């Protein structure tokens, strides 16, 4: 697999064709899966942070908003926002009740929880440094496919992760933790819920931002 090696190509990659490619051929039929994940996230983070008055959730890399729609159904009191680089995804939201945008200004709004599930592997380090620096979030939840050994060269552990040309950032779990902490976050906990969990080929956990 030849992974994309420049930002220009990466920025134009997430079109309708991408969302209907081999990894996302059934994307629009995954609503129940996302609903279950949304239930897990709300149940886990409600006592941690989402019980607060005016609590809000930003889904970074929201695509067409399936996770946010599940959160909306589970916790209609939460203020929800979604950001994605893909204009096609934002223009094809699963619900008219969701606020999805391509405008990175939403990152600078205060959010109680930011979710970034299967997103950071699609981004180069320089862009991640910028995004993590801009984010005004109390808590950051990530799920990222990983390599197992630091001496591997851009070799994801899971075969499904190797099939996507836009998976341009490959680190071990420890390397991801160190990288995110260097941007002003403190690692809080590995997540092991029913539908969203840490595994050998996937890092799943959350961080607290040190200084918002």
Secondary structure as the mmCIF struct_conf table of DSSP 4:
data_model
#
loop_
_struct_conf.conf_type_id
_struct_conf.id
_struct_conf.beg_label_comp_id
_struct_conf.beg_label_asym_id
_struct_conf.beg_label_seq_id
_struct_conf.end_label_comp_id
_struct_conf.end_label_asym_id
_struct_conf.end_label_seq_id
BEND BEND1 UNK A 6 UNK A 6
HELX_RH_AL_P HELX_RH_AL_P1 UNK A 7 UNK A 11
TURN_TY1_P TURN_TY1_P1 UNK A 12 UNK A 12
BEND BEND2 UNK A 15 UNK A 15
HELX_RH_AL_P HELX_RH_AL_P2 UNK A 16 UNK A 19
TURN_TY1_P TURN_TY1_P2 UNK A 20 UNK A 20
BEND BEND3 UNK A 21 UNK A 21
TURN_TY1_P TURN_TY1_P3 UNK A 22 UNK A 26
HELX_RH_3T_P HELX_RH_3T_P1 UNK A 27 UNK A 29
HELX_RH_AL_P HELX_RH_AL_P3 UNK A 31 UNK A 45
HELX_RH_PI_P HELX_RH_PI_P1 UNK A 46 UNK A 50
TURN_TY1_P TURN_TY1_P4 UNK A 51 UNK A 51
BEND BEND4 UNK A 52 UNK A 52
TURN_TY1_P TURN_TY1_P5 UNK A 53 UNK A 54
STRN STRN1 UNK A 56 UNK A 60
TURN_TY1_P TURN_TY1_P6 UNK A 61 UNK A 61
TURN_TY1_P TURN_TY1_P7 UNK A 63 UNK A 64
BEND BEND5 UNK A 65 UNK A 65
HELX_RH_AL_P HELX_RH_AL_P4 UNK A 66 UNK A 74
TURN_TY1_P TURN_TY1_P8 UNK A 76 UNK A 77
BEND BEND6 UNK A 78 UNK A 78
STRN STRN2 UNK A 79 UNK A 83
BEND BEND7 UNK A 85 UNK A 85
HELX_RH_AL_P HELX_RH_AL_P5 UNK A 87 UNK A 91
TURN_TY1_P TURN_TY1_P9 UNK A 92 UNK A 92
BEND BEND8 UNK A 94 UNK A 94
TURN_TY1_P TURN_TY1_P10 UNK A 96 UNK A 97
BEND BEND9 UNK A 98 UNK A 98
STRN STRN3 UNK A 100 UNK A 101
BEND BEND10 UNK A 102 UNK A 102
HELX_RH_3T_P HELX_RH_3T_P2 UNK A 104 UNK A 108
BEND BEND11 UNK A 109 UNK A 109
STRN STRN4 UNK A 110 UNK A 117
BEND BEND12 UNK A 118 UNK A 118
HELX_RH_3T_P HELX_RH_3T_P3 UNK A 120 UNK A 122
BEND BEND13 UNK A 123 UNK A 123
HELX_RH_AL_P HELX_RH_AL_P6 UNK A 125 UNK A 134
STRN STRN5 UNK A 136 UNK A 145
BEND BEND14 UNK A 148 UNK A 149
TURN_TY1_P TURN_TY1_P11 UNK A 150 UNK A 151
BEND BEND15 UNK A 152 UNK A 154
BEND BEND16 UNK A 157 UNK A 158
HELX_RH_AL_P HELX_RH_AL_P7 UNK A 159 UNK A 162
TURN_TY1_P TURN_TY1_P12 UNK A 163 UNK A 163
TURN_TY1_P TURN_TY1_P13 UNK A 165 UNK A 166
HELX_RH_AL_P HELX_RH_AL_P8 UNK A 173 UNK A 182
TURN_TY1_P TURN_TY1_P14 UNK A 183 UNK A 184
STRN STRN6 UNK A 185 UNK A 190
STRN STRN7 UNK A 192 UNK A 192
BEND BEND17 UNK A 194 UNK A 196
STRN STRN8 UNK A 197 UNK A 197
STRN STRN9 UNK A 199 UNK A 199
TURN_TY1_P TURN_TY1_P15 UNK A 200 UNK A 201
STRN STRN10 UNK A 202 UNK A 209
BEND BEND18 UNK A 210 UNK A 210
#
